[in-house]
């Protein structure tokens, strides 16, 4: 049965408007995003197939559009709506724009909502004013499951065009490893040198996983204090992440 042929009291949209989003099951909320079903399958059933295909909601949130489109009935438009919805949630969970960065932990708190729960690597730059207040967060690169380039020229351009006086960098490791790769170490040194050349302060470069984070070492003395979360973690991942 098509959703629009159901009694009004059973249709997800009408139930949401009457009782709020908590009145709906996950598959019904997803059905509202999908918008319509496919031949022989209504939107709620299609949403159930999509969740099952990804394992659960956590798997759905980490999936890219190509994975979603492997489900019959999910085309580019439906996949794009789902991906956009999860990204909006991450944006909404981001720290306030004017948060002050005074230590590595502050930097981690700013970037974590943009880096956690992803199945691919992403590089984020955080630009601060002289007082340490965040003036801009920018996604500077997206990559694969074990690599995302960290283009030094583009990163410096973002900082300079934003009028910042200091900046930090962070990228995620979907594998959960906190081990910096040789490329992570190299790009960190290059950013430190580039910052000194143009009179900027390079704050830190962090590796972020779904549960913790650590600094990429580049100097015996960090730009500002770390915290207890800055413990080296375990893992054997040695991929290029920076």
Residue, then its C-alpha position, 0 to 999 in steps of 0.5 A: x500500500x502506498x503511504x498516501x493511501x494509508x489512513x491520515x492518522x497512520x501517515x508519517x507526515x501527519x503523525x509527525x505534525x500531530x505528535x512530533x518527531x518522537x512519535x515516529x519510528x526510525x524507518x518512518x523518519x527516514x521515509x519522510x527524507x526519502x519522500x517516495x517509494x519505488x515500484x511495489x515498495x512504499x517509502x516506509x518499506x524502502x526506508x527499512x531496506x535502506x537501514x538494513x542495507x547499512x546495518x543500522x542508523x550508525x552505518x547509514x550515517x557513515x555511508x556515502x551516496x554510492x553505497x546508498x544507491x546500491x539499494x533498489x529504488x534509491x537514486x541520486x536524489x534520494x541518496x543526496x537528501x539522506x547524506x545532506x540530512x546527516x551532514x546538517x546534524x553534524x553541522x548543528x552539533x558543531x561548537x559555537x562559532x565564537x568558541x575560544x581555543x586555548x588548548x588542544x582539547x578546545x581544538x578537538x571539541x571544535x572539530x570533533x562534530x565535523x570529523x566523527x561518524x564518517x567513513x572517509x577521511x576529512x581535513x578541517x582547518x580552524x582559524x582564530x583571531x588574536x584572542x583565540x576566538x574561532x572565526x572560521x572552521x573550513x573543510x579543506x579536503x575530503x578523501x577516501x577511507x584511509x587518505x585525504x590530502x592536506x594541501x598546505x597552499x590551500x590551507x594557508x590561503x583559507x587562513x589568510x583570506x579569513x584574516x586569522x592570526x592563528x590556526x589549527x588543523x585536524x583530520x579523522x582516521x575512520x579506522x580508529x587508529x591514532x598513529x600519525x603517518x609519515x605524511x601526517x608528520x611531514x605536512x605538520x612540519x610544512x604548516x609550522x614552517x609556512x605559518x612562521x614565514x607569514x607571521x601566523x601562529x600554528x596551534x596544532x594538528x590533531x588526529x580524531x577518531x570516533x572516541x578520542x584524539x591525539x596531537x601529531x607531534x611536531x615540536x617538543x613544546x606544543x603551541x598550547x597545553x594538551x589534555x589527558x585525551x592526548x594519550x598516544x592510543x593504540x593501533x597499527x594504521x600507517x596510512x597517509x592522512x595529512 
